[in-house]
Amino acid sequence: MKMMNKATVVFVLLLLLVQGILAVSRTWLLAQEVNVAVVSTANFLLFLVTILSASLTTKSFTNPNLQASVRAVMLSFMIKFFVLALAAFIYIYVQRKAVNLPALYGAAFLYVLYTGVELRLLLGALKK
């Protein structure tokens, strides 16, 4: 569980860093026609799902069956992807004509960022 505590701290710092960047650059982002609320919501949603998927994967490391770890890693990435895709589809369905594509691109970038950080932490845990 030591790994999960470290991962939680890293993900909380990442959440706060992204939220801080969004707050500081709010006027610039609005000038670029980026809906900051959508990006902020995607950031928080990704934070929650990443904590869930990291804990799922970390628990699988204690299983002596190596296939369980591989399945857990694949499942966690699929869960994260489908939750974000579902949120994007709901946003697109609700907004219809007023969809903010730059905000969706920002959410996709955050998905890659959170996945990369999670992968880095999990690979570090496997080396130990």
C-alpha positions in Angstrom: 0.0 0.0 0.0 3.0 2.3 0.2 2.9 2.6 -3.6 -0.7 3.7 -3.5 0.0 6.5 -1.0 2.8 7.8 -3.2 0.6 7.6 -6.3 -2.2 9.4 -4.5 0.1 12.2 -3.5 1.4 12.5 -7.1 -2.1 12.5 -8.6 -3.3 15.1 -6.1 -0.3 17.3 -7.0 -1.0 16.8 -10.7 -4.7 17.7 -10.1 -3.7 20.9 -8.2 -1.0 21.8 -10.8 -3.4 21.5 -13.7 -6.2 23.4 -11.8 -3.6 26.1 -11.0 -2.5 26.4 -14.6 -6.2 26.6 -15.7 -6.8 29.3 -13.1 -3.8 31.4 -14.0 -4.3 31.2 -17.7 -8.1 31.5 -17.6 -8.2 34.8 -19.5 -5.8 33.6 -22.2 -7.7 30.3 -22.6 -11.0 32.2 -22.9 -9.4 34.4 -25.5 -8.5 31.2 -27.4 -12.2 30.2 -27.0 -11.4 27.2 -24.7 -14.2 26.4 -22.3 -12.2 26.2 -19.0 -15.1 24.6 -17.1 -15.1 21.6 -19.4 -11.3 21.1 -19.1 -11.5 21.5 -15.4 -14.3 19.0 -15.1 -12.3 16.5 -17.3 -9.3 17.1 -15.0 -11.3 16.2 -11.9 -13.0 13.2 -13.6 -9.6 11.9 -14.8 -8.2 12.3 -11.3 -11.0 10.2 -9.7 -10.7 7.5 -12.4 -6.9 7.4 -12.2 -7.0 6.9 -8.5 -9.4 4.1 -8.9 -7.4 2.4 -11.7 -4.1 2.9 -9.9 -5.4 1.2 -6.8 -6.8 -1.6 -8.9 -3.5 -2.2 -10.6 -1.5 -1.8 -7.4 -3.6 -4.5 -5.7 -3.0 -6.8 -8.6 0.8 -6.7 -8.0 0.4 -8.8 -4.9 -1.2 -11.6 -6.9 1.5 -14.2 -7.8 -0.2 -14.8 -11.2 1.4 -12.4 -13.7 -1.6 -12.5 -16.0 -3.7 -10.9 -13.2 -1.3 -7.8 -13.3 -1.5 -7.6 -17.1 -5.3 -7.8 -17.0 -5.5 -5.2 -14.3 -3.3 -2.8 -16.2 -5.4 -3.3 -19.4 -8.7 -3.0 -17.5 -7.6 0.2 -15.8 -6.7 1.9 -19.0 -9.9 0.7 -20.7 -12.0 2.0 -17.7 -10.3 5.3 -17.8 -10.7 5.6 -21.6 -14.4 4.6 -21.6 -15.3 6.9 -18.7 -13.7 9.9 -20.4 -15.3 8.9 -23.8 -18.7 8.5 -22.1 -18.3 11.9 -20.5 -17.3 13.4 -23.9 -20.3 11.8 -25.6 -22.6 13.1 -22.9 -21.1 16.6 -23.3 -21.5 16.5 -27.1 -25.0 15.2 -26.8 -26.1 17.9 -24.4 -24.3 20.8 -26.2 -25.1 19.7 -29.7 -24.2 22.8 -31.8 -22.1 24.5 -29.1 -19.5 21.9 -28.6 -16.1 23.4 -27.7 -13.5 21.3 -29.6 -10.5 23.0 -28.0 -11.8 21.9 -24.6 -12.2 18.3 -25.8 -8.7 18.4 -27.2 -7.5 19.7 -23.8 -9.4 16.8 -22.1 -7.7 14.3 -24.5 -4.3 15.8 -23.6 -5.1 15.4 -19.9 -6.0 11.8 -20.5 -2.6 11.2 -22.1 -0.9 13.1 -19.2 -2.6 11.2 -16.5 -2.0 7.9 -18.2 1.6 8.7 -18.7 2.1 9.6 -15.1 0.2 6.5 -13.9 2.3 4.3 -16.2 5.5 5.8 -14.9 4.5 5.3 -11.3 3.4 1.7 -11.9 6.6 0.8 -13.8 8.6 2.3 -11.0 6.7 0.1 -8.5 7.4 -3.0 -10.6 11.1 -2.3 -10.5 11.2 -2.3 -6.7 
